[in-house]
């Protein structure tokens, strides 16, 4: 069966659909020796290459990896940062012939749960507004918060990029001017949680994502480290967005031992340290 090339690349875990579309537009993808164009289709038996390297499509779509990363403050949610700042990809496990795709982003001053997968189709569905996947944050605010304000935040506030609202706001802890709340949003708009509170003249002093859809931030995962999701959790993610389930791949043997040694050596990082320069 022929499918759009960007979908095949996403299913193969090479990139998200959006990123694959950019590669096709830039002329980096070929099918059977011919440069691909947006809208072209191919089958899993065609020879698809990215930057001259063959992409294995025959086994694509049969398995996946998903990890939960506990992001520290100070890392940017991009693969390469022109300013040389630490990125969320710096401490992820290396995989053979697979590429980690981040499910959404967290800004540099936000910590907490960030999901990564090798399935571009899953990443795309989890991020797309039509899937209506909710995100929960723990937020510490400075300022006076009353029931009228909470009602406004849940009813909707007009921001510069349109209406936004919390679907839920719950008091969690704290007294006086510094209080913790848990809030839920249905979209991943840039700095949405901060901007909603700021619209009410309330400052956000700390922000941490604690849940993405059906996946909670595991309590046993130190800041700056990651954990593989098991088959049940992976099944839950696929079911949530209406995709066919895949087998959850796990690191085994030498790969697993290597990553476990790396995790033991890694210090708990509440904030990201300076990125080392590579002078080699």
C-alpha positions as CSV (number, residue, x, y, z in Angstrom):
1,X,0.0,0.0,0.0
2,X,1.4,3.4,-1.0
3,X,1.4,6.1,1.7
4,X,2.6,9.7,1.8
5,X,6.3,9.8,2.3
6,X,6.2,12.0,5.4
7,X,3.9,9.4,7.1
8,X,6.3,6.6,6.2
9,X,9.2,8.5,7.7
10,X,7.2,9.3,10.8
11,X,6.1,5.6,11.3
12,X,9.7,4.5,10.8
13,X,10.7,6.8,13.8
14,X,13.0,9.0,11.7
15,X,11.1,12.2,12.5
16,X,7.7,13.7,13.2
17,X,5.5,14.3,10.2
18,X,6.1,18.1,10.3
19,X,9.9,17.6,10.3
20,X,9.7,15.1,7.5
21,X,7.7,17.5,5.4
22,X,10.5,20.1,5.9
23,X,13.1,17.6,4.8
24,X,11.1,16.7,1.7
25,X,10.6,20.4,0.8
26,X,14.4,20.9,1.2
27,X,15.1,18.1,-1.3
28,X,16.8,15.8,1.3
29,X,14.6,12.8,0.6
30,X,14.8,10.5,-2.5
31,X,12.6,7.6,-3.5
32,X,14.2,5.0,-5.9
33,X,16.8,7.5,-6.8
34,X,14.4,10.4,-7.6
35,X,14.1,13.5,-5.4
36,X,10.8,13.4,-3.5
37,X,8.2,16.2,-3.5
38,X,5.5,17.0,-1.0
39,X,2.5,14.9,-1.8
40,X,4.5,12.0,-3.3
41,X,3.7,8.5,-2.1
42,X,5.8,5.3,-1.6
43,X,5.5,1.8,-0.3
44,X,7.5,0.1,2.4
45,X,9.3,-1.8,-0.4
46,X,10.6,1.3,-2.2
47,X,14.1,2.5,-1.6
48,X,13.7,5.7,0.5
49,X,16.9,7.6,1.4
50,X,17.5,10.6,3.7
51,X,20.6,12.6,2.9
52,X,21.8,9.5,0.9
53,X,21.3,7.1,3.8
54,X,18.7,4.3,3.3
55,X,15.7,4.3,5.7
56,X,14.5,0.9,6.8
57,X,10.8,0.8,6.2
58,X,10.0,-2.9,6.0
59,X,9.9,-3.3,9.8
60,X,8.5,0.2,10.4
61,X,5.5,0.5,12.6
62,X,5.8,-2.8,14.5
63,X,7.5,-1.5,17.7
64,X,8.3,1.7,19.5
65,X,10.2,3.2,22.4
66,X,8.8,5.8,24.8
67,X,10.6,7.4,27.7
68,X,9.6,9.9,30.4
69,X,12.2,12.6,31.0
70,X,12.3,14.7,34.2
71,X,13.5,18.0,32.6
72,X,15.5,20.4,34.8
73,X,15.2,24.2,34.6
74,X,17.8,25.6,32.2
75,X,17.5,23.2,29.3
76,X,15.9,24.2,26.0
77,X,13.5,21.9,24.1
78,X,15.3,21.7,20.8
79,X,17.8,19.3,19.3
80,X,20.5,22.0,18.6
81,X,20.6,25.4,20.2
82,X,22.4,28.2,18.3
83,X,23.4,29.8,21.6
84,X,25.0,26.6,22.9
85,X,22.7,26.2,25.8
86,X,22.0,22.7,27.3
87,X,19.2,20.8,25.5
88,X,16.7,18.1,26.6
89,X,18.5,15.7,24.1
90,X,21.9,15.9,25.8
91,X,21.2,13.2,28.3
92,X,18.9,10.9,26.4
93,X,20.0,7.3,25.7
94,X,21.4,6.6,22.2
95,X,19.5,4.3,19.9
96,X,20.5,2.5,16.8
97,X,18.8,3.6,13.6
98,X,16.1,5.4,15.6
99,X,15.6,9.0,16.4
100,X,14.0,10.5,19.6
101,X,11.1,12.9,19.0
102,X,9.9,15.1,21.8
103,X,6.2,15.2,22.5
104,X,5.7,19.0,22.8
105,X,8.0,21.4,24.5
106,X,8.7,23.0,27.9
107,X,10.3,26.4,28.0
108,X,13.7,26.9,29.5
109,X,12.3,28.0,32.9
110,X,9.8,25.1,33.2
111,X,10.7,21.7,34.6
112,X,9.0,18.3,34.8
113,X,7.6,15.7,32.5
114,X,8.6,15.5,28.9
115,X,7.8,12.5,26.8
116,X,10.0,11.2,24.0
117,X,9.2,8.5,21.4
118,X,10.7,6.9,18.3
119,X,7.2,6.9,16.7
120,X,6.6,10.1,14.8
121,X,3.0,9.3,14.2
122,X,2.4,8.8,17.9
123,X,4.2,12.1,18.7
124,X,2.1,14.0,16.1
125,X,-1.2,12.6,17.5
126,X,-0.2,13.3,21.1
127,X,0.6,17.0,20.2
128,X,-2.3,17.7,17.8
129,X,-5.1,19.8,19.3
130,X,-7.7,17.5,17.8
131,X,-6.6,14.7,20.1
132,X,-7.6,16.8,23.2
133,X,-4.8,15.5,25.4
134,X,-4.7,17.4,28.6
135,X,-1.5,18.6,30.4
136,X,-1.3,19.1,34.2
137,X,1.1,21.5,35.8
138,X,2.1,22.3,39.4
139,X,2.6,26.1,39.6
140,X,3.7,28.4,42.5
141,X,2.3,31.9,42.2
142,X,2.9,35.2,44.0
143,X,-0.1,37.4,44.5
144,X,-3.7,37.4,45.8
145,X,-5.8,34.6,44.2
146,X,-9.5,34.5,44.9
147,X,-12.5,32.5,43.6
148,X,-13.5,35.2,41.1
149,X,-10.0,35.1,39.6
150,X,-10.1,31.3,39.4
151,X,-13.5,31.5,37.7
152,X,-12.2,33.9,35.1
153,X,-9.2,31.6,34.4
154,X,-11.6,28.7,33.9
155,X,-14.1,30.6,31.8
156,X,-11.5,32.0,29.4
157,X,-9.1,34.9,29.0
158,X,-8.3,36.7,25.8
159,X,-4.5,36.5,25.2
160,X,-2.6,38.0,22.3
161,X,-3.0,34.7,20.3
162,X,-6.7,34.1,21.1
163,X,-8.8,32.8,24.0
164,X,-7.2,30.5,26.5
165,X,-8.4,28.9,29.7
166,X,-7.6,26.3,32.4
167,X,-10.0,23.4,32.4
168,X,-9.2,22.8,36.1
169,X,-7.6,24.9,38.9
170,X,-7.0,23.3,42.3
171,X,-5.4,24.8,45.4
172,X,-2.5,22.5,46.5
173,X,-0.4,24.0,49.2
174,X,1.1,27.2,50.7
175,X,0.1,30.3,52.6
176,X,0.1,34.1,52.1
177,X,1.4,35.4,48.9
178,X,3.1,32.2,47.8
179,X,0.7,29.4,47.0
180,X,0.9,26.2,44.9
181,X,-1.9,25.3,42.5
182,X,-2.4,22.4,40.0
183,X,-3.8,23.6,36.7
184,X,-4.8,21.7,33.5
185,X,-4.7,23.0,29.9
186,X,-5.8,21.2,26.7
187,X,-3.2,22.8,24.3
188,X,0.5,23.2,24.2
189,X,0.6,26.9,23.3
190,X,3.8,28.9,24.0
191,X,4.0,29.9,27.7
192,X,0.2,29.4,28.0
193,X,0.2,28.7,31.8
194,X,2.4,31.6,32.6
195,X,0.5,34.0,30.4
196,X,-2.9,33.0,31.9
197,X,-1.7,33.8,35.4
198,X,0.1,37.0,34.3
199,X,-3.2,38.2,32.7
200,X,-4.5,38.4,36.3
201,X,-1.4,40.3,37.5
202,X,-0.2,37.2,39.3
203,X,3.5,36.2,38.9
204,X,4.6,32.6,38.4
205,X,7.7,31.7,40.4
206,X,7.9,28.0,39.7
207,X,6.3,25.8,37.0
208,X,6.5,22.0,36.6
209,X,4.6,19.7,34.3
210,X,3.4,16.7,36.3
211,X,1.2,14.9,33.8
212,X,0.7,14.5,30.0
213,X,-2.6,12.8,29.2
214,X,-2.5,9.4,31.0
215,X,1.2,9.5,31.9
216,X,2.2,11.0,35.3
217,X,5.7,12.1,36.1
218,X,7.2,9.1,37.9
219,X,8.2,9.9,41.5
220,X,11.3,7.7,41.4
221,X,12.9,9.6,38.4
222,X,15.3,12.2,39.6
223,X,15.5,15.6,37.9
224,X,17.6,15.3,34.7
225,X,17.1,11.6,34.3
226,X,14.7,9.4,32.3
227,X,12.8,6.1,32.6
228,X,11.4,3.7,29.9
229,X,7.7,3.2,29.8
230,X,6.4,-0.3,30.0
231,X,3.9,-2.0,27.7
232,X,0.8,-1.1,29.6
233,X,1.7,2.6,29.7
234,X,2.6,2.5,26.0
235,X,-0.7,0.8,25.2
236,X,-2.5,3.5,27.2
237,X,-0.9,6.2,25.0
238,X,-1.9,4.5,21.7
239,X,-5.4,3.9,23.0
240,X,-5.8,7.5,24.1
241,X,-5.1,8.9,20.6
242,X,-6.8,6.1,18.7
243,X,-3.7,4.5,17.1
244,X,-3.0,0.8,16.7
245,X,-0.9,-0.5,19.5
246,X,2.8,-1.3,19.0
247,X,5.2,-3.5,20.9
248,X,7.2,-1.5,23.5
249,X,10.9,-1.9,22.9
250,X,13.2,-2.0,25.9
251,X,16.9,-1.7,26.3
252,X,18.4,-5.1,27.0
253,X,21.7,-6.8,27.4
254,X,24.8,-4.5,26.9
255,X,22.6,-1.5,26.0
256,X,20.7,-1.8,29.2
257,X,23.8,-2.2,31.4
258,X,25.5,0.7,29.7
259,X,22.5,3.0,30.3
260,X,22.2,1.9,33.9
261,X,25.8,2.7,34.6
262,X,25.3,6.1,33.0
263,X,22.3,6.7,35.2
264,X,24.1,5.8,38.4
265,X,27.0,8.2,37.5
266,X,24.7,11.1,36.6
267,X,24.1,13.6,39.4
268,X,20.7,14.8,40.3
269,X,20.3,18.2,38.5
270,X,17.7,20.6,39.8
271,X,18.9,23.0,37.1
272,X,20.9,22.4,33.9
273,X,24.6,23.0,34.1
274,X,26.7,24.7,31.5
275,X,27.0,22.7,28.2
276,X,30.5,21.5,27.6
277,X,32.2,22.8,24.5
278,X,33.4,20.3,22.0
279,X,36.8,21.4,20.9
280,X,37.6,18.2,19.1
